[in-house]
């Protein structure tokens, strides 16, 4: 590897969308995927802090954060009035708005874009609700291919106690919008089982890096840090990196 600053070639899963020009991006696009309750948002926060401490400029984003479409998605979910096709077109609008206005500009500026869920969460949710896989993949064909997708893998038996201990069982994350069961617990187990299977299928198809998310916060972060360190190697820093002794400072976050 040479000593110059490396850039990333622009690639898309389908046809190049209008409005995104050029062939190279000096930034890095890193995605954390996984089901709700697995710890993605916590790890995105830790990675952002770790990268910024080492001199990298970082922007983070996630689903429904578009000012254009996010509020509409929230209203639609509260009313439970939309079919899966319509809801996914709303999510596609949200994703495109964030890609065009937040992610790509950050990458052009040489920043690290940390994304808490990408199109794969959306495709997975759609497929288990009966949306044809080839159709939903074509819908999100405008998505930029990330430099790395890291999938936080977990089993239902390990996931359930985390969800119960945090926010409890949720209507949507229990599949109550399309499953018919005696209660949230039963549909949660059924829904998450098929959802995790679909995530693993996509992980194999798209060659995700897979991290076992059953460990402590620190254990998972150490694995993620190793993956991310290799991706950002060769990037230009926003400010000077810390001395080697500082870079090896142990984690201060509790498990």
N, C-alpha and C positions, 0 to 999 in steps of 0.2 A: 504493500500500500504506500502510495506517495505521500509527501508531506503537505500537499495542497488541500484546500477545502473541497470536500466531496459534495456533489449535488445528486438529487434524485430525479430520475427520468419520470415524466408524467405518463401514467397509464390509467386506463379506465376499464371497468368490467364489461362495458358495452361500447357503444359509439361515443366519441368525444362530444360532450355537450357544447352548445354555443356559448360564447362568452368567456371560456377558459382557454387562453392562448399560451403559446410557448411550449418548450419541450422539457425544461429543467426547473427544479425547485430546490433552493438551497436549504429549506427546512426539512423537518421530519414529521411524518404523520404516524402516530402510535395509537392503537385502539385497544381498549380493554373490553372484552365481551364476556357475557355470562348472564345467568338468570338473576332476577331480583332477589336480594338477600344474601348474595354470595360475597359481597364486600367490595364491589367494583369502585364505588364512589369514595370509600375510605382510601383505597389504594391509589386512585387518581390524585387525591389530595396529598398523600405521602410522596408520590413520584414527582409531583409538581414542586413541592418544597425541596426535595432532594436535588432536582435538576437546577432549580434557581440558586440554591446554595453553591452549586458548582459552576455558575456563570452562564447558564443557558437561559434564554428568554423563552417563556412558556405561555401558551394560551390553552385553556381547557373549555370543553363544551360537551353537551349531551342532549338527549332527546327532549323535544318540546321546549327548547330554549329560544326558538325563533320568535321574535316579536310579531312577525307576520302571521304565523300559523299556530304557534304554541297555545295561545288563549282559546282558539277555536277547537283544538283537540281536547283541551280540558273540559270545555262545555259539552262537547259531543260525548265524552266518556261519562260525564255526570248524568246526562240524559239517557245514555245507552240507546240512542235512536238510529245509529248508523250501522250498515252491514259491513263485513270485513273489507270488501273492495273499496268502498267509499272512505272508510277510516284510513286505509293504507295510502290512498291518494292524498289525504290530508297529511299523513306522516311524511310522504315523499316531498310535499311542498315544504314542510318544516325542515327536512334534511337538506334540500337544495338551497334554501335560503341561508342556512348556516354554512353550507359548503362554500357558496359564492361570496358571502359577506364576512365570514369569520375564519374558516379553515384555510382556504386558498390564499387570502391576503397574508395570513400569519406565515404560511409556508414560503411565500414569495419574499417575506421580510427576513427569512432565515431563522424563524422560531420553531420550537417544538410544539406541535399541536397534539394535545392529549385528549382523546375522545372517549367519553364514558358511554359506551354502546354505539354501534354503527348500523349499517343497513342489515347486518346479519341478525340482530335481535328482531328487527322488523320483519324480515323474511321468515324467520323461525316462527314467530307468533302467527303470521299469516298462514303458513303452510299447515300448522296443526289445527287451524280453524277452517280448513278445507279450500283455501285459495291455491290454485295450481302453481306448483313450484316454478315452472318455466315462465309463467306470466309475471309472477312477483319478481323473479330475477331480472326479467327484461325491464320492468318498471324502474328498478334501481341500477340499471346498467350505466347511468351517468355518474355513479359513485367513483371517486378517485381510489385507486388501489393503494392501501396504506403501505408504509415501509415495514410495519409489523402489526399483526393482530395477535393479541395474547388472550387466550380463552381461559377463564377461571373455572375449572371443572369441579363439580361437587355432586354427590348423590343425594337423593331425596331424604334419606334418613338423617344425613348430616345437616341438610338445609332446613328442615322443618323446625328444629329447636331454635335456630337463629331467628327465623321469621317470627315465631311465637314470642321470643324474648324481646324483640325489637318493636315492631309495629302491629303484630298480629296478622291474621289472615285477611287478604284483600279480595274484593269481588273479582277484579280483573285477573290478578295473579293466581286466582283459584279456578279460572276458566268458567266462572258462573255465567258468563254471557253466552256460552254455547253448550256447556255440559249440563246434564241433568242428573243430580245426585242428591242424597239425603242431607248434605250439609257442606259447609266450606271445607272442612277437613278432608272429606273423601274426594271432592273434586280437585282440591289442591294437589293431593298425591297423584291423582290420575293425570291432571294437566301438566304438572312439573315432570312427571315421568316421560311423557311423550315429547315435551319441550326439550328436555335434556338430550333425548335421543336425536332430535333434529339438530340441536347445537353440535353434537359430536359428529353427525354426518357432514355438516358444513365445515367443521374444523378439519376433518380428513380431506375433504374436497379442495379446500383453499389453503391447506398447509399452515394452519394456525400454530403458534407456539402454545403448548398446553401446560398450565400450572395447576398443581393440586391445591385447591382452595380450602381443604379441610383443616389445615394447620392454623396456628395463631396468626394474628395480624403481622407480627414481625417476621415469622417464617415465610409467609406468602410474599411479603415485601422484599425480602432478600432474594427470592427467586426472580421476582419482577425486575428488581434493580439490575441483576446480572443480564437479563435479556435487553433491557433498555440501554444499558451502558454500551453494548455492542452496536446498537442502532445509531446512537448519537455520536459515536466516535468519528472524528474528522470534521465535525461541524465547527463553524466559527462561533466563538463565545461572545455573549453580550457584554461580559466584563471578565477580568482575569480570573482564572480558576484558582481555588484555594491551594495552599501548600499540601504536599502529600500527606503529612500527619493529620491535617484537618479533614482530608478526603476520607480517611479511615475512621473517623469518629464513630463510635457505636451508636445504634439507634437509641432514641430517648422515648419512644412511644411504647405505651403498655400494650400487652397482648389483648 
